[in-house]
Amino acid sequence: MGKLVRLGKAAIYIEVVGGVPQEFVSTILSVLEEAYALLGNAPDLVEVYIYEDSNRLLQSLYSVAVELGATTVATYPVSHDAWLGWPRIHIDYSACRDLDVEVLKALLIHEAVHTILHGNMQSYIVAIAGVPQELRKSEMIYLASVAVKDAEVFMYLAGKGLTRYVEAYLRFVEPEIRGVRCRSIEEVLELAMLLQQLSKVMATDRHVQQE
């Protein structure tokens, strides 16, 4: 059973699934409170789920995906969805417990922006008119939509003068960029998504340096 916590403008429903230390839960709430204060905006309600491990996280995501008919499920240490019509943040404790605090903060701030920009069902509407039939696979549409949403997050943070969190986020995903091998169209899209994130930050850095 979860509990409702008021963090500034946002009401946070937080639920722990499995064995997660209270100290970690308190850290998450503290970082989210700081995140929404920095952003100067917050949804009325955000659900936050902290899972003991990736198995519990996957079980939860799959159960909702099956109910809604979703065909693509991806897991990350910290992620966001609005499948049910409101913003939800998912946190894998086993993947986050050894992260540097600044990296964890960057991941949470990234997802906090998603709750602001993409916390409703409208963010899942994708226009595919004019898209070649061979590119209409659910995995490809998912990767392309994630790239667009992440670019919007980075631009939002840049507009708030918070590029340091974008940089920390990209340092975290850098090993993924190095590990991508473009043997399929899906992997090409994955690489393009990661490189797009990097290019947005580099462009923002040049703009800041010129001012």
C-alpha positions in Angstrom: 0.0 0.0 0.0 1.4 3.4 -1.0 1.1 6.8 0.6 0.4 10.3 -0.6 3.0 13.0 0.1 2.8 16.7 -0.7 5.9 18.1 -2.3 5.3 21.8 -3.0 2.8 22.0 -5.8 2.9 18.3 -6.5 1.1 15.5 -4.8 3.2 12.4 -4.9 1.7 9.0 -4.5 4.7 6.7 -3.6 4.6 3.0 -3.4 7.4 0.6 -2.6 7.4 -2.9 -4.2 9.6 -5.4 -2.4 12.5 -4.6 0.0 13.8 -1.1 -0.4 15.6 0.8 2.4 13.6 3.8 3.9 16.8 5.9 3.4 16.6 5.4 -0.3 12.9 6.2 -0.4 13.6 9.4 1.5 16.4 10.3 -0.9 14.0 9.9 -3.9 11.4 12.2 -2.3 14.0 14.8 -1.4 15.4 14.8 -4.9 11.9 15.1 -6.5 11.0 17.9 -4.2 14.2 19.7 -5.3 13.6 18.9 -8.9 10.1 20.4 -9.1 11.3 23.4 -7.2 14.1 23.9 -9.7 11.7 23.4 -12.6 9.2 25.8 -11.2 6.4 23.6 -12.3 4.8 20.3 -11.4 1.8 18.1 -12.3 -1.0 18.0 -9.8 -0.3 14.3 -9.2 2.6 12.0 -9.9 2.7 8.3 -9.0 6.2 7.0 -8.0 6.9 3.3 -7.8 10.2 2.0 -6.3 10.9 -1.6 -7.1 13.4 -3.8 -5.2 14.7 -5.2 -8.5 14.2 -5.3 -12.3 12.1 -8.5 -12.1 9.5 -6.7 -10.0 9.7 -3.7 -12.3 9.1 -5.8 -15.4 6.2 -7.7 -13.8 4.5 -4.4 -13.1 5.1 -2.9 -16.5 4.0 -6.1 -18.3 0.8 -6.4 -16.3 -0.3 -2.9 -17.4 1.0 -3.4 -20.9 -1.1 -6.6 -21.4 -4.2 -4.9 -20.0 -3.8 -1.9 -22.3 -2.6 -3.9 -25.3 0.8 -2.1 -25.4 3.3 -4.0 -27.6 6.6 -2.4 -26.5 8.0 -2.4 -23.0 11.5 -1.0 -22.1 13.1 -0.9 -18.7 15.6 1.7 -17.4 17.0 2.5 -13.9 14.5 5.4 -13.8 11.7 5.8 -16.3 8.3 7.5 -16.9 5.1 6.6 -18.5 1.6 8.0 -18.8 -0.1 4.8 -20.0 -3.0 5.2 -17.6 -3.5 8.9 -18.4 -1.4 10.4 -15.7 2.3 10.6 -15.0 4.1 7.7 -13.3 7.8 7.4 -12.5 9.4 3.9 -12.1 12.6 3.4 -10.2 14.7 0.2 -10.1 16.4 0.2 -6.7 18.9 -2.5 -7.6 20.0 -0.4 -10.6 20.1 2.9 -8.7 21.5 2.0 -5.3 25.2 2.3 -6.3 24.8 5.4 -8.5 26.5 8.6 -7.6 24.0 11.0 -6.1 24.4 13.6 -8.9 23.7 10.9 -11.5 20.6 9.8 -9.7 19.5 13.4 -9.4 20.0 13.9 -13.2 17.9 10.8 -14.0 15.1 11.8 -11.7 15.1 15.4 -13.0 15.0 14.0 -16.5 11.9 12.0 -15.7 10.3 14.8 -13.7 10.4 16.9 -16.8 8.7 14.1 -18.7 5.9 14.2 -16.0 5.4 17.9 -16.9 5.6 17.6 -20.7 4.4 14.1 -21.4 2.2 13.2 -18.5 -1.0 12.5 -20.4 -2.3 10.2 -23.2 -1.9 12.8 -25.9 1.9 12.3 -25.7 1.4 8.8 -27.1 -0.4 10.0 -30.3 2.0 9.6 -33.2 1.1 10.7 -36.7 2.5 8.1 -39.2 1.0 9.5 -42.4 3.7 9.5 -45.1 5.9 7.1 -43.1 7.0 4.2 -45.3 5.3 0.9 -44.4 8.6 -0.8 -43.5 9.2 1.8 -40.8 5.8 1.4 -39.1 6.9 -1.4 -36.7 5.9 -0.7 -33.1 9.6 -0.8 -32.0 10.6 1.8 -34.6 7.8 4.1 -33.7 8.6 3.7 -30.0 12.3 4.6 -30.5 11.5 7.6 -32.7 8.9 8.9 -30.3 11.3 8.5 -27.4 13.9 10.5 -29.3 11.5 13.3 -29.8 10.3 13.4 -26.2 13.9 13.3 -24.8 14.9 16.1 -27.1 12.0 18.1 -25.7 13.1 17.3 -22.2 16.7 18.5 -23.0 15.4 21.7 -24.6 13.2 22.4 -21.6 16.1 21.9 -19.2 18.3 24.1 -21.3 15.7 26.8 -21.2 15.8 26.6 -17.4 19.6 26.9 -17.4 19.9 23.3 -16.1 22.2 21.8 -18.8 24.4 20.4 -16.1 21.8 17.8 -15.4 21.6 17.0 -19.2 25.3 16.5 -19.2 25.2 14.2 -16.2 22.4 12.2 -17.9 24.4 11.8 -21.1 27.5 10.7 -19.3 25.4 8.0 -17.8 24.1 6.8 -21.2 27.4 7.2 -23.0 28.3 3.5 -22.6 25.1 2.7 -24.5 26.3 4.9 -27.4 29.5 3.0 -27.5 27.8 -0.4 -27.3 25.3 0.1 -30.1 26.0 -2.0 -33.3 23.9 -0.9 -36.2 22.9 -4.3 -37.6 19.2 -3.5 -38.0 17.0 -0.5 -38.6 16.0 -0.6 -34.9 19.6 -0.3 -33.8 20.2 2.5 -36.3 17.2 4.4 -34.7 18.6 3.6 -31.3 22.0 5.1 -32.2 20.3 8.1 -33.8 18.3 8.7 -30.7 21.3 8.7 -28.4 23.4 10.9 -30.8 20.5 13.3 -31.1 20.5 13.8 -27.3 24.3 14.4 -27.4 24.0 16.9 -30.3 21.3 18.9 -28.5 23.5 19.4 -25.4 26.5 20.4 -27.5 24.5 22.9 -29.4 23.1 24.3 -26.2 26.6 24.5 -24.7 27.9 26.5 -27.7 24.9 28.9 -27.4 25.6 29.5 -23.7 29.3 30.1 -24.3 28.5 32.7 -26.9 26.2 34.7 -24.6 
